[in-house]
Amino acid sequence: MCRALAADLPLVPAAVARLAADPNGGWLLQDERGTPVGRADQVVVAAGLASASLLLSRCPLPLRAARGQISLLPATGRNLPRVVLCGRAYLIPPTGGRATLGATYDRDDLDTQPRAVDHRRNLAALAATDPQLGALAAEFDPNALAGRAALRATTPDHLPLVGPVPDPATLGARFAALRRNARRRLDLCGASLPGLWLATGFGSRGLSYAPLAAELLADRMAGEVPPLPAELVAALDPARFWVRALQRGKEVTSWTGDSSPARAVR
Ligand SMILES: Cc1cc2nc3c(=O)[nH]c(=O)nc-3n(C[C@H](O)[C@H](O)[C@H](O)COP(=O)(O)OP(=O)(O)OC[C@H]3O[C@@H](n4cnc5c(N)ncnc54)[C@H](O)[C@@H]3O)c2cc1C
């Protein structure tokens, strides 16, 4: 689907190691050796969990990994459901001869190799959904299944980070008034790094959220009316975690595993 959506775009495949401010304005995208692989006035960092390491020196992000594994069930000779089933697990009808069963959810586990033990957990979740599905699950040997594991990027409030990249240096000063009055309403304008945007933290819902997030970003970048009400735009704005910390009288320099501020200054 992603390939089809991007079919008309001029894509330059490259691993970006660093974002450097271009002295003439905009941003330089550099590879591991510092060689520029691209330059743009506006850059959207949409690198999933890796967005955190890409932006670390400019803005620590409250992202946390959640490993997920799917199991591929061979369909040949079996009467697998022909509709999507959702219960303790989900089962997607076969394509290419294999049905997809998923998915595990394990925080802070960074291993992306599929494991038999997780195929077993997926089959157990399928079995727990319904006795008939239990009989189906019993037909498969977890040690013989293929699958795929990857890392979700999650946020503390389960909403993605969609909007300008906050500038922690200016946020503290700009929102200083929140330390005295947490209810004070302040405009987020001017508290971000110019030309740098974020679309990440989609957790388990990237396929559903990403198109709307892209529309929201495009409108914000173009200065057009966003497709969402102001409260939702604010609820997705990456700066919300800094604002909340300041409302609690804290200053953020980094985030801990549970994404509370790692260094709090009163
Ligand atoms: C097992 C499993 C099942 C899931 N099931 C569903 C589901 O049913 N429905 C749903 O909506 N979501 C599901 N998700 C979640 C969904 O996959 C994510 O929400 C979605 O992929 C997030 O999209 P993204 O573009 O933000 O990040 P990613 O899909 O992680 O894409 C990030 C991209 O950035 C690239 N990248 C990373 N670092 C760099 C770099 N330094 N330079 C250049 N490129 C870089 C990566 O190569 C990758 O292409 C599932 C996730 C898992 C793990």
The ligand as an SDF file (V2000), in Angstrom:
LIG
                    3D

 53 58  0  0  0  0  0  0  0  0999 V2000
    3.4600   -6.8110   14.6730 C   0  0  0  0  0  0  0  0  0  0  0  0
    2.8230   -5.4940   14.3930 C   0  0  0  0  0  0  0  0  0  0  0  0
    1.5120   -5.4470   13.9750 C   0  0  0  0  0  0  0  0  0  0  0  0
    0.8920   -4.2340   13.6850 C   0  0  0  0  0  0  0  0  0  0  0  0
   -0.4120   -4.2170   13.2660 N   0  0  0  0  0  0  0  0  0  0  0  0
   -0.9830   -3.0300   12.9570 C   0  0  0  0  0  0  0  0  0  0  0  0
   -2.3140   -2.9610   12.4700 C   0  0  0  0  0  0  0  0  0  0  0  0
   -2.9800   -3.9900   12.3110 O   0  0  0  0  0  0  0  0  0  0  0  0
   -2.8480   -1.7500   12.1700 N   0  0  0  0  0  0  0  0  0  0  0  0
   -2.1560   -0.6010   12.3450 C   0  0  0  0  0  0  0  0  0  0  0  0
   -2.6820    0.4870   12.0820 O   0  0  0  0  0  0  0  0  0  0  0  0
   -0.8770   -0.6310   12.7920 N   0  0  0  0  0  0  0  0  0  0  0  0
   -0.2890   -1.8030   13.1090 C   0  0  0  0  0  0  0  0  0  0  0  0
    0.9770   -1.8320   13.5780 N   0  0  0  0  0  0  0  0  0  0  0  0
    1.6530   -0.5700   13.8280 C   0  0  0  0  0  0  0  0  0  0  0  0
    2.1790    0.0330   12.5470 C   0  0  0  0  0  0  0  0  0  0  0  0
    3.0400   -0.8890   11.9150 O   0  0  0  0  0  0  0  0  0  0  0  0
    2.9220    1.3070   12.9390 C   0  0  0  0  0  0  0  0  0  0  0  0
    2.0750    2.1650   13.6690 O   0  0  0  0  0  0  0  0  0  0  0  0
    3.3880    2.0280   11.6870 C   0  0  0  0  0  0  0  0  0  0  0  0
    4.2520    1.1990   10.9550 O   0  0  0  0  0  0  0  0  0  0  0  0
    4.0940    3.3120   12.0590 C   0  0  0  0  0  0  0  0  0  0  0  0
    4.4760    3.9120   10.8660 O   0  0  0  0  0  0  0  0  0  0  0  0
    5.7120    4.8950   10.8180 P   0  0  0  0  0  0  0  0  0  0  0  0
    5.8490    5.3070    9.3750 O   0  0  0  0  0  0  0  0  0  0  0  0
    5.5720    5.9470   11.8640 O   0  0  0  0  0  0  0  0  0  0  0  0
    6.9800    4.0190   11.2690 O   0  0  0  0  0  0  0  0  0  0  0  0
    7.6270    2.7710   10.5570 P   0  0  0  0  0  0  0  0  0  0  0  0
    6.6230    1.9300    9.8800 O   0  0  0  0  0  0  0  0  0  0  0  0
    8.5140    2.1660   11.5970 O   0  0  0  0  0  0  0  0  0  0  0  0
    8.5090    3.4180    9.4000 O   0  0  0  0  0  0  0  0  0  0  0  0
    9.6500    4.1550    9.6850 C   0  0  0  0  0  0  0  0  0  0  0  0
   10.4820    4.2070    8.4230 C   0  0  0  0  0  0  0  0  0  0  0  0
   11.5930    5.0620    8.6540 O   0  0  0  0  0  0  0  0  0  0  0  0
   12.7410    4.4430    8.1110 C   0  0  0  0  0  0  0  0  0  0  0  0
   13.9020    4.9260    8.8590 N   0  0  0  0  0  0  0  0  0  0  0  0
   14.1970    4.7070   10.1590 C   0  0  0  0  0  0  0  0  0  0  0  0
   15.3320    5.3250   10.4760 N   0  0  0  0  0  0  0  0  0  0  0  0
   15.7580    5.9470    9.3560 C   0  0  0  0  0  0  0  0  0  0  0  0
   16.9060    6.7390    9.0660 C   0  0  0  0  0  0  0  0  0  0  0  0
   17.8330    7.0240    9.9960 N   0  0  0  0  0  0  0  0  0  0  0  0
   17.0470    7.2160    7.8010 N   0  0  0  0  0  0  0  0  0  0  0  0
   16.1190    6.9380    6.8430 C   0  0  0  0  0  0  0  0  0  0  0  0
   15.0120    6.1960    7.0690 N   0  0  0  0  0  0  0  0  0  0  0  0
   14.8490    5.7080    8.3140 C   0  0  0  0  0  0  0  0  0  0  0  0
   12.5210    2.9460    8.3150 C   0  0  0  0  0  0  0  0  0  0  0  0
   13.3280    2.2070    7.4340 O   0  0  0  0  0  0  0  0  0  0  0  0
   11.0380    2.8310    8.0040 C   0  0  0  0  0  0  0  0  0  0  0  0
   10.8370    2.6760    6.6300 O   0  0  0  0  0  0  0  0  0  0  0  0
    1.6200   -3.0400   13.8600 C   0  0  0  0  0  0  0  0  0  0  0  0
    2.9490   -3.0690   14.2850 C   0  0  0  0  0  0  0  0  0  0  0  0
    3.5540   -4.2900   14.5510 C   0  0  0  0  0  0  0  0  0  0  0  0
    4.9970   -4.3160   15.0110 C   0  0  0  0  0  0  0  0  0  0  0  0
  1  2  1  0
  2  3  1  0
  2 52  2  0
  3  4  2  0
  4  5  1  0
  4 50  1  0
  5  6  2  0
  6  7  1  0
  6 13  1  0
  7  8  2  0
  7  9  1  0
  9 10  1  0
 10 11  2  0
 10 12  1  0
 12 13  2  0
 13 14  1  0
 14 15  1  0
 14 50  1  0
 15 16  1  0
 16 17  1  0
 16 18  1  0
 18 19  1  0
 18 20  1  0
 20 21  1  0
 20 22  1  0
 22 23  1  0
 23 24  1  0
 24 25  2  0
 24 26  1  0
 24 27  1  0
 27 28  1  0
 28 29  2  0
 28 30  1  0
 28 31  1  0
 31 32  1  0
 32 33  1  0
 33 34  1  0
 33 48  1  0
 34 35  1  0
 35 36  1  0
 35 46  1  0
 36 37  1  0
 36 45  1  0
 37 38  2  0
 38 39  1  0
 39 40  1  0
 39 45  2  0
 40 41  1  0
 40 42  2  0
 42 43  1  0
 43 44  2  0
 44 45  1  0
 46 47  1  0
 46 48  1  0
 48 49  1  0
 50 51  2  0
 51 52  1  0
 52 53  1  0
M  END
$$$$
